[in-house]
């Protein structure tokens, strides 16, 4: 979340940032709550000081043989006022916190200002679009023909959007996950984690999924738990309410399934594996100092790109403009793969710098050079997400006879298999 002091001292800048984000945030209402909170605190402190002063006189009056009842009544009246103020303070603070949790992060100084995805600039690209001398077949037809997945039976088990990978399709999923984890741990310096796949409400709030996106979450109501939408949630929050004494940056990677209801996306990209409610993903998370977070964000993005380079897939990197930024992100790069049968780009990774936004929500700090506890900066990105990676491999490496060549980098993870046919 944002620092209320920063909002108080930079109200106009925050209002401009929210406008650039297309975010409806009543900054004045938040500042009014903050002002009332500070007024109540001042009132209570004044009453307590006066009560303490008057209370000391009671003993003197008794020693002098005077009746202290009127003073006692005055002290009780002050106590009642303090209790009333305390109750109002709890209500104001709760409302202020709720409002603060709905404020998105501020765009970074280098984030381009724009309205929506049409204003996202392309930063760079790698490779070339594959030239097929036949009409490319969509992945859903290829997968059905080769027995790589069974979407009908997956829907029977859990509903649409829950794919069932079968045979060599299941092995391909596992191979890609293992390949990415090995790359990030052995070449990029990340430490692998195996996290829980469910988290509680406080943890989901820490990274910004709650309360804003509650309708997109799958819940386990009886236990007060949520199925995670990304490994970012447990990995980032593993340090919640801690002051880290480890050398920074800290680099973690983790594989998890991801669960997303995507309540507002009904009817979009419903064929095949394009948009599903459960998918596999390898995530990268960094914890850095404020001074190094911009550099580490660039490095993390390159780590995600390296996955696609080793797989020989054509991709591009775009920078999200202010109007297209994710809720918690301050700066973000999306990496998109080209899918020839779809004739469009498919997002396979978002690499975001949150600066201290998540750290404030989750209370994650480190000691700076002066030994002062300071909020850490968090960065994460998909390294990368399936199944759109699977789509790109299937559609880019397909042959006219319906077979699919396998990228050389994952052949060892497929038991030496070079082709799916």
Secondary structure, 3 states (H helix, E strand, C coil): CCCHHHHHHCHHHHHHHHHHCCCCCCHHHHHHHHHHHHHHHHHHHHHHHHHHHHHHHHHHHHHCCCCCHHHHHHHHHHHHHHHHHHHHHHHHHHHHHHHHHCCCCCCCCCCCCCCCHHHCEEEEEECCCCCCCCCCCCHHHHHHHHCCECHHHHHHHHCCCCCCECCHHHHHHHHHHHHHHHHHHHCCCCEEECCCCEEEHHHHHHCCCCCCCHHHCCEEHHHCEEECCCCHHHHHHCCCCEEECCCCCEEEEEEEEEECCCHHHCCCCCCCCCCCCEEEEEEEEEEECCCCHHHHHHHHHHHHHHHHHHCCCCEEEEECCHHHCCCCCCEEEEEEEEECCCCEEEEEEEEEEEECHHHHHHCEEEECCCCCEEECEEEEEEEEECCHHHHHHHHHCECCCCCEECCHHHHHHHCCCCEEC
